[in-house]
Amino acid sequence: MPATIGTETTREGLFASTRWTMVIDAGESQTPPAQALSALSELCRIYWRPIFLFLRRQGSNPDDAQDLTQGFFAHLIESRAYARADPEKGRFRSFLLGALKHFLAHARAHDRRQKRGGGMILGQLDTAAIAEADARAVSLQTWSAERVYEREWAETLLRRALDRLAEECALAGKDELFKQLNSHLSVSSEATVPYEEMSLRLGRPVTTLRSDVARLRSRYRAILREEVGGTVAEASEVDSELRHLCEVLAAAD
């Protein structure tokens, strides 16, 4: 995981539109239903994997885990449970996990499940995405459901940051450069292509490539801070949350 950077971030900047504000805004009584549905659907799209893997590690089979994941987010939207969310009482990852456990404990599964493809986010995922997530759950079968959830949460944030960086590079006409340097973005990355080999491929001096990597790493860290910042209540909590995620990712499989 990339190292953290400075904390000079204002609430008006980093926290202008966070996961928490999306939840709180959706819960406001004056928020149009369509707007609330759009906000919560976005959260489903981003965070379905940690929920799915948690359910798989709790013993649900793949089909039931898909149904329950979808049913949970449907319940979150339909019941407006998110209207009671308080960002001052914890991290967004903790809110979602707590809401999921409450859902599982108090709702009968057959009342809450929706058929896959019924309009919720899982209906929009291809079978490869589900299969890959399920394989991940199987590979971590010695872990507790809570530990799997936290590991997948951390990896979700990393993927989000990397995807955003890829989009920025594509818009800047540097898509191929990003693809070639991608493996060098993590300080701990293994099996990276030597700079000399990339220099021959791209016709770019090694010193320039090293500078490119340094700039991409810096931007990657900044985007990751934004992603993490969107899941906590205050800018002052970003560093502690990043440290926690580093510890989660450092744990051996």
N, C-alpha and C positions, 0 to 999 in steps of 0.2 A: 504494500500500500504506500502511496506517495507520502512524503513527510508533510507535516502541517506547515502553514505559513502564518504571517502575522494576523492579529485580531482587530485591526483598525477597520471595523465595519459598522455602519450605522443601521439601526432598525429600519429606517426609510429606504436604505439601499438593499442590503442582503435580504432583509425580511419584508420587502415590498409585497411579495406574493409567495407565500410559503405553503407547505402542506397543511400546516395548522390553520392559516388564515382561510385556505380553501374550505376546510371543514367548518370553521366557525361561521364564515360568510354563508355557507350553504344552510347552516342551521338557523339563520335569522328569519324571523317570521315574514319579513317583507321581501325575501328573496324569491323571485319567480321560480316555480317548480322546475321549469325547463333548465334554468341556470343551475339550480341545485343538482339536478340529475347529471348535467354535463360535468360539474366539478367532481362529483363522487364517482362518475364513470371514469374520469381521468385517474383518480386514485386507484380504482380497480385495475386499470390497465398497467399502472406502475408496480403495484404491490401484490399482485395475485400470487406470485411465486412463493414468497415467505409463508403466506397463508396455506397454500396447497401443500408445501413440504411439511409444515407443522401437522396438518391433518393426516398426511401419509405416515409420518412417524408415530402418530397416535393410534395407528392401526387401521385407518380407513383404506379400502382398496382404491385403485386409481380412479374408477368411475365415480365412486361415492365421494372421493376427495374433490373431484371436479364439481360435482353437484353441490356439495357443501360449501365450497369456496364461492361459487356463484350465488348460492342461497344466502350466505353470510353478507355479501355486499348488497344483495337485493334487500335483505332485512335492514341493513344499516341505512339504506336510502328510504325504504318504505316506512320504517318506524321512526325516522328522524332521530335515531339514537345519538347521532353525531352532534345534535343540538345541545347535548349535555356535556360535550367534551370541554375540558378545561386545560389549556396548554400550560398553565402554571403548576399543574399537578404531575407533570411528567413528560417524557419524550413521546413523540408521535408513534414510534414503534411500540411503546408500552401501551398506549391507548388502543391501538388496533388489536394487539394480542389480548388485552383485557376484554375488549368488546367481543372478540371471537370466543373466548372461554365462556363469557356470559351467554352468548348465543347458543353455544353447544350445550350448556347446562340447563337452560330454561326453555329452549324451543325444541319441539319434536321435529326430527329430521324430515319426516315425510310431509310436514306442513310447510317447510321452508325451502325444500329443494326445488330447483327449476331444471327442466331438461336442458342439456347442453345445446347451445345455438338459439336459446330463447331470447336473445337480445342483449344479454349481459356481456361482459367483456370476454369471458372464456369462449363464447361462441365465435369470437373474432380471431382466435388463435389457431394456428395450423397444428396439425397433429404432431409435427416435429417438435414444436415448443413444449407441448404436453409430455411427449415421450422423453425429451431431454431432462425436463424437471423431474419426472418420475425416476429416471435412471440416477439422478443426483440423490433423490431420497433413498433409493436402495443402497447407494454407495456409503451413506452415512447411517446405516441401520443400527450401529452401536451407539449412536448419539441419542441424547434425550430430545424430545420434540422441541423444547424451549431453546436448546443449544442450536439445533438445526435452523430454527426460525431466525435466531440472531445472526448466524453465519450467512444465511441467504439474504437477510436484510442488508448486511454490510456489502455483500457482493452485488446486490441490486443497485446500491448507490454508486459503486464503482462502475458498473455497466452504464448507468445513466450518465455519469460524467464523461466516460469514454465516448459514448454515442453522441453526446453534445459536441465534444471536441471534433469528432469525425465530421459532423455536420458543418461546423465552422470552417474546417479545412476545405471541405468540398465547395462551400460558397466562395471561398477565397481562391479557388482554382488550384488547390494543393492536395487534392484527393490522393493522387499517386504517391506523393511524398509522405503523407500520413500513413498510408498502407505499408510503405517500406520501413518507416521508423516506429511503427506501432509497438513492436516487441521491445523497444528500448525505453518506453515511457515509464515503466516501473523499475525502480532502482534494484529490486530483487529479481527482476525478470531473468528467466533462464532461456537457453536455446536461442539467443539473439543472433541475428545475422551480423557478421563483422562489418565494421565501418568501411573497410577497404573494399569488400565485395559490393556493398551498397553504392560506394563511390563509382565503381565501374558500371553498375546498372543505371544509375541516375545521371552520370556525367557531372557529378558535383563533388568538389574537394572534400576530403575527410574533415578538415577543420570547420568547413561550413556546415557539414552534416552534424557535427558535435554541437554547434551553436543552434542548429534547428531543433535538435533533441532537447537542449536546455530550455529553449523557449516553449516547446510543446509541453514539457514536464511542468513548467511554471504555470502555464494556462490550465493544464489538467488539474493541478492542485487547487487553483482558484475556483474552477468549476465544481470540484468535489466539495470545497468549503460551502459553496452556494447550495449544493444538494443537501449536505448535512444540515446547513443552516435552516433549510426548509422544514426540518423535522424536530426542531427544538424551539423553546419559547423565547429565548433571549440570545443575542449575539455572544454574550459572555459564556454560553454553554457549548459553543461549537468545538472548542479545543478539547474539552473533557469528553464530548461525544466521539470526536475523532480518535482520541486515545482508546476509548472503549472499543470502537470498531477495529482498531489496529490489533488489540488484544484478541478479539474474536477471530480475526483473520489469521493471526499467528498460531492459533491452536492447531495442532496436528490432526489430520483426518484419522 
